């Protein structure tokens, strides 16, 4: 049979460790936020390219400019999904009409930047 005092000591020790882990978790979270803020503040802020309306003659320049923005502002665009959303925000006319249809239908082309760009 275990001594109730031993059980109380074990309970207190586990509680203290839990509190310590909670403080460490909070500190790590604050450090990660600070690192993210530092990374974002060091990225250059570039003006967005002109809106793309679907003209095939402007497509390559539009996509190249967006690619540069993704490269230089990498923490602002951590996923293909965020990059695709940015591209759509810079579309107008028939390009925007097409993009909104595939976005709203949650088309497979919206899962991969490479596939989305191939369709543009």
C-alpha positions as protocol buffer text, in pm:
chain_id: "A"
residue {
  index: 1
  type: UNK
  ca { x: 0 y: 0 z: 0 }
}
residue {
  index: 2
  type: UNK
  ca { x: 131 y: 344 z: -88 }
}
residue {
  index: 3
  type: UNK
  ca { x: 174 y: 621 z: 161 }
}
residue {
  index: 4
  type: UNK
  ca { x: -71 y: 910 z: 99 }
}
residue {
  index: 5
  type: UNK
  ca { x: 218 y: 1153 z: 159 }
}
residue {
  index: 6
  type: UNK
  ca { x: 410 y: 993 z: -131 }
}
residue {
  index: 7
  type: UNK
  ca { x: 103 y: 1030 z: -351 }
}
residue {
  index: 8
  type: UNK
  ca { x: 68 y: 1398 z: -258 }
}
residue {
  index: 9
  type: UNK
  ca { x: 436 y: 1461 z: -330 }
}
residue {
  index: 10
  type: UNK
  ca { x: 407 y: 1291 z: -669 }
}
residue {
  index: 11
  type: UNK
  ca { x: 96 y: 1491 z: -752 }
}
residue {
  index: 12
  type: UNK
  ca { x: 270 y: 1818 z: -655 }
}
residue {
  index: 13
  type: UNK
  ca { x: 580 y: 1729 z: -858 }
}
residue {
  index: 14
  type: UNK
  ca { x: 371 y: 1650 z: -1167 }
}
residue {
  index: 15
  type: UNK
  ca { x: 172 y: 1972 z: -1124 }
}
residue {
  index: 16
  type: UNK
  ca { x: 490 y: 2179 z: -1099 }
}
residue {
  index: 17
  type: UNK
  ca { x: 632 y: 2012 z: -1409 }
}
residue {
  index: 18
  type: UNK
  ca { x: 309 y: 2082 z: -1595 }
}
residue {
  index: 19
  type: UNK
  ca { x: 327 y: 2449 z: -1497 }
}
residue {
  index: 20
  type: UNK
  ca { x: 691 y: 2467 z: -1607 }
}
residue {
  index: 21
  type: UNK
  ca { x: 610 y: 2307 z: -1941 }
}
residue {
  index: 22
  type: UNK
  ca { x: 325 y: 2557 z: -1985 }
}
residue {
  index: 23
  type: UNK
  ca { x: 562 y: 2850 z: -1924 }
}
residue {
  index: 24
  type: UNK
  ca { x: 816 y: 2704 z: -2167 }
}
residue {
  index: 25
  type: UNK
  ca { x: 547 y: 2658 z: -2430 }
}
residue {
  index: 26
  type: UNK
  ca { x: 440 y: 3021 z: -2387 }
}
residue {
  index: 27
  type: UNK
  ca { x: 801 y: 3144 z: -2414 }
}
residue {
  index: 28
  type: UNK
  ca { x: 858 y: 2939 z: -2730 }
}
residue {
  index: 29
  type: UNK
  ca { x: 543 y: 3083 z: -2880 }
}
residue {
  index: 30
  type: UNK
  ca { x: 663 y: 3438 z: -2805 }
}
residue {
  index: 31
  type: UNK
  ca { x: 1004 y: 3362 z: -2957 }
}
residue {
  index: 32
  type: UNK
  ca { x: 846 y: 3223 z: -3274 }
}
residue {
  index: 33
  type: UNK
  ca { x: 626 y: 3532 z: -3309 }
}
residue {
  index: 34
  type: UNK
  ca { x: 933 y: 3751 z: -3265 }
}
residue {
  index: 35
  type: UNK
  ca { x: 1127 y: 3559 z: -3530 }
}
residue {
  index: 36
  type: UNK
  ca { x: 837 y: 3583 z: -3773 }
}
residue {
  index: 37
  type: UNK
  ca { x: 806 y: 3958 z: -3715 }
}
residue {
  index: 38
  type: UNK
  ca { x: 1179 y: 4000 z: -3766 }
}
residue {
  index: 39
  type: UNK
  ca { x: 1174 y: 3799 z: -4089 }
}
residue {
  index: 40
  type: UNK
  ca { x: 876 y: 3993 z: -4227 }
}
residue {
  index: 41
  type: UNK
  ca { x: 1024 y: 4330 z: -4135 }
}
residue {
  index: 42
  type: UNK
  ca { x: 1344 y: 4248 z: -4324 }
}
residue {
  index: 43
  type: UNK
  ca { x: 1168 y: 4153 z: -4645 }
}
residue {
  index: 44
  type: UNK
  ca { x: 1150 y: 4425 z: -4908 }
}
residue {
  index: 45
  type: UNK
  ca { x: 806 y: 4567 z: -4977 }
}
residue {
  index: 46
  type: UNK
  ca { x: 751 y: 4561 z: -5350 }
}
residue {
  index: 47
  type: UNK
  ca { x: 464 y: 4718 z: -5541 }
}
residue {
  index: 48
  type: UNK
  ca { x: 228 y: 4464 z: -5693 }
}
residue {
  index: 49
  type: UNK
  ca { x: 240 y: 4417 z: -6070 }
}
residue {
  index: 50
  type: UNK
  ca { x: -35 y: 4559 z: -6287 }
}
residue {
  index: 51
  type: UNK
  ca { x: -354 y: 4355 z: -6294 }
}
residue {
  index: 52
  type: UNK
  ca { x: -366 y: 4074 z: -6545 }
}
residue {
  index: 53
  type: UNK
  ca { x: -679 y: 4067 z: -6760 }
}
residue {
  index: 54
  type: UNK
  ca { x: -603 y: 3754 z: -6962 }
}
residue {
  index: 55
  type: UNK
  ca { x: -398 y: 3897 z: -7248 }
}
residue {
  index: 56
  type: UNK
  ca { x: -152 y: 3624 z: -7347 }
}
residue {
  index: 57
  type: UNK
  ca { x: 111 y: 3885 z: -7439 }
}
residue {
  index: 58
  type: UNK
  ca { x: 127 y: 4008 z: -7077 }
}
residue {
  index: 59
  type: UNK
  ca { x: 103 y: 3672 z: -6904 }
}
residue {
  index: 60
  type: UNK
  ca { x: 474 y: 3587 z: -6886 }
}
residue {
  index: 61
  type: UNK
  ca { x: 569 y: 3932 z: -6748 }
}
residue {
  index: 62
  type: UNK
  ca { x: 286 y: 3918 z: -6493 }
}
residue {
  index: 63
  type: UNK
  ca { x: 384 y: 3572 z: -6370 }
}
residue {
  index: 64
  type: UNK
  ca { x: 755 y: 3665 z: -6358 }
}
residue {
  index: 65
  type: UNK
  ca { x: 683 y: 3972 z: -6147 }
}
residue {
  index: 66
  type: UNK
  ca { x: 468 y: 3768 z: -5911 }
}
residue {
  index: 67
  type: UNK
  ca { x: 741 y: 3504 z: -5890 }
}
residue {
  index: 68
  type: UNK
  ca { x: 989 y: 3772 z: -5781 }
}
residue {
  index: 69
  type: UNK
  ca { x: 750 y: 3891 z: -5513 }
}
residue {
  index: 70
  type: UNK
  ca { x: 705 y: 3533 z: -5386 }
}
residue {
  index: 71
  type: UNK
  ca { x: 1083 y: 3492 z: -5374 }
}
residue {
  index: 72
  type: UNK
  ca { x: 1157 y: 3819 z: -5196 }
}
residue {
  index: 73
  type: UNK
  ca { x: 856 y: 3810 z: -4960 }
}
residue {
  index: 74
  type: UNK
  ca { x: 867 y: 3439 z: -4883 }
}
residue {
  index: 75
  type: UNK
  ca { x: 714 y: 3463 z: -4536 }
}
residue {
  index: 76
  type: UNK
  ca { x: 410 y: 3644 z: -4676 }
}
residue {
  index: 77
  type: UNK
  ca { x: 345 y: 3357 z: -4917 }
}
residue {
  index: 78
  type: UNK
  ca { x: 425 y: 3034 z: -4731 }
}
residue {
  index: 79
  type: UNK
  ca { x: 209 y: 2804 z: -4943 }
}
residue {
  index: 80
  type: UNK
  ca { x: 92 y: 2750 z: -5298 }
}
residue {
  index: 81
  type: UNK
  ca { x: -259 y: 2833 z: -5177 }
}
residue {
  index: 82
  type: UNK
  ca { x: -152 y: 3181 z: -5058 }
}
residue {
  index: 83
  type: UNK
  ca { x: 39 y: 3242 z: -5382 }
}
residue {
  index: 84
  type: UNK
  ca { x: -262 y: 3144 z: -5592 }
}
residue {
  index: 85
  type: UNK
  ca { x: -487 y: 3372 z: -5386 }
}
residue {
  index: 86
  type: UNK
  ca { x: -243 y: 3659 z: -5448 }
}
residue {
  index: 87
  type: UNK
  ca { x: -243 y: 3590 z: -5823 }
}
residue {
  index: 88
  type: UNK
  ca { x: -623 y: 3593 z: -5827 }
}
residue {
  index: 89
  type: UNK
  ca { x: -631 y: 3923 z: -5637 }
}
residue {
  index: 90
  type: UNK
  ca { x: -424 y: 4073 z: -5919 }
}
residue {
  index: 91
  type: UNK
  ca { x: -650 y: 3950 z: -6198 }
}
residue {
  index: 92
  type: UNK
  ca { x: -926 y: 4134 z: -6377 }
}
residue {
  index: 93
  type: UNK
  ca { x: -1161 y: 4081 z: -6668 }
}
residue {
  index: 94
  type: UNK
  ca { x: -1181 y: 3736 z: -6820 }
}
residue {
  index: 95
  type: UNK
  ca { x: -879 y: 3612 z: -6624 }
}
residue {
  index: 96
  type: UNK
  ca { x: -1055 y: 3698 z: -6298 }
}
residue {
  index: 97
  type: UNK
  ca { x: -1380 y: 3540 z: -6417 }
}
residue {
  index: 98
  type: UNK
  ca { x: -1197 y: 3213 z: -6491 }
}
residue {
  index: 99
  type: UNK
  ca { x: -998 y: 3223 z: -6167 }
}
residue {
  index: 100
  type: UNK
  ca { x: -1303 y: 3285 z: -5950 }
}
residue {
  index: 101
  type: UNK
  ca { x: -1481 y: 2986 z: -6103 }
}
residue {
  index: 102
  type: UNK
  ca { x: -1193 y: 2745 z: -6036 }
}
residue {
  index: 103
  type: UNK
  ca { x: -1135 y: 2895 z: -5689 }
}
residue {
  index: 104
  type: UNK
  ca { x: -1500 y: 2869 z: -5584 }
}
residue {
  index: 105
  type: UNK
  ca { x: -1528 y: 2515 z: -5720 }
}
residue {
  index: 106
  type: UNK
  ca { x: -1215 y: 2426 z: -5521 }
}
residue {
  index: 107
  type: UNK
  ca { x: -1068 y: 2288 z: -5840 }
}
residue {
  index: 108
  type: UNK
  ca { x: -757 y: 2072 z: -5822 }
}
residue {
  index: 109
  type: UNK
  ca { x: -561 y: 2344 z: -6007 }
}
residue {
  index: 110
  type: UNK
  ca { x: -593 y: 2559 z: -5694 }
}
residue {
  index: 111
  type: UNK
  ca { x: -388 y: 2310 z: -5494 }
}
residue {
  index: 112
  type: UNK
  ca { x: -65 y: 2356 z: -5688 }
}
residue {
  index: 113
  type: UNK
  ca { x: 91 y: 2682 z: -5806 }
}
residue {
  index: 114
  type: UNK
  ca { x: 252 y: 2498 z: -6095 }
}
residue {
  index: 115
  type: UNK
  ca { x: -81 y: 2357 z: -6212 }
}
residue {
  index: 116
  type: UNK
  ca { x: -260 y: 2690 z: -6164 }
}
residue {
  index: 117
  type: UNK
  ca { x: 2 y: 2878 z: -6366 }
}
residue {
  index: 118
  type: UNK
  ca { x: -14 y: 2616 z: -6642 }
}
residue {
  index: 119
  type: UNK
  ca { x: -387 y: 2687 z: -6677 }
}
residue {
  index: 120
  type: UNK
  ca { x: -352 y: 3066 z: -6678 }
}
